[in-house]
Amino acid sequence: MWTLERVGEVVARVTGVVLSRVSVWRLLTGRLGWSLQRPERRAVERDESEIARWVAHEWPRIKKGR
């Protein structure tokens, strides 16, 4: 995941201009129009149909108890 520090390091390496975290943030959000995005914490192997089946059949049984 890219951080402001990492972007600042790349800018410094490529252009030779050292920017503060605030300046990097303003550059990305203001001038370039980028927004904060974070990856979803979801498994690639996720099986939506199996999850739906489990919620419909298993969860009520577990929730009911003995």
N, C-alpha and C positions, 0 to 999 in steps of 0.2 A: 504494500500500500504506500502510495506517495504521501510524504509529509511536506510541510512548508520548508523544513530544513533541507530535505533532499532536493526539492525543486530549486531552492536557493543555491545549493552546491552545483547543480547542473548549469544554472545561469552563470555562476561565477566561472566555471570551467570553460564554458563556450564563449562567453562575451567578455570575461574579465571584470565584470561589474558585480560587486558584492552588495547584496540586498538584505535588509532586515526581514524578519518573519512577517511583520506588518506590511512591508513593501511588496513582498511576494504575494501575500493575500490580496492586496489591492490590485496587483497586476493580474492575477488569475481571475478574480471575481469581477473587477471593474472593467478593465480594458479588454480582456478576452471573453468575458461573459460565462466563465465556468462556474459550476456550483459544487457544493460539498456532496460527495457520494460515497457511500460505504457499501461494501459487498454484503449480500444477504448471507446469513449464517445458515445455510441449508445444504444438506448432503446431495451430491450429484446423483447418488443411487436412490434417491427418494422415490417411493412408489405411491402416488396419490390414491390409486384405487385400493391398495392394501390398507392405507391409513383410513380411508372412508369406511371400509369394511370393519376395521378394528373399532372405530368410534361407534359404529352402528350396532355391533354385536357384542364385542368384548367389554367395552367401557361400561355399559349399563349393568352387566353382570358383576363387574368388579365394584362398581359404585353401590350396588344394592347390598353387598356384603353377605353375611351368612344368613 
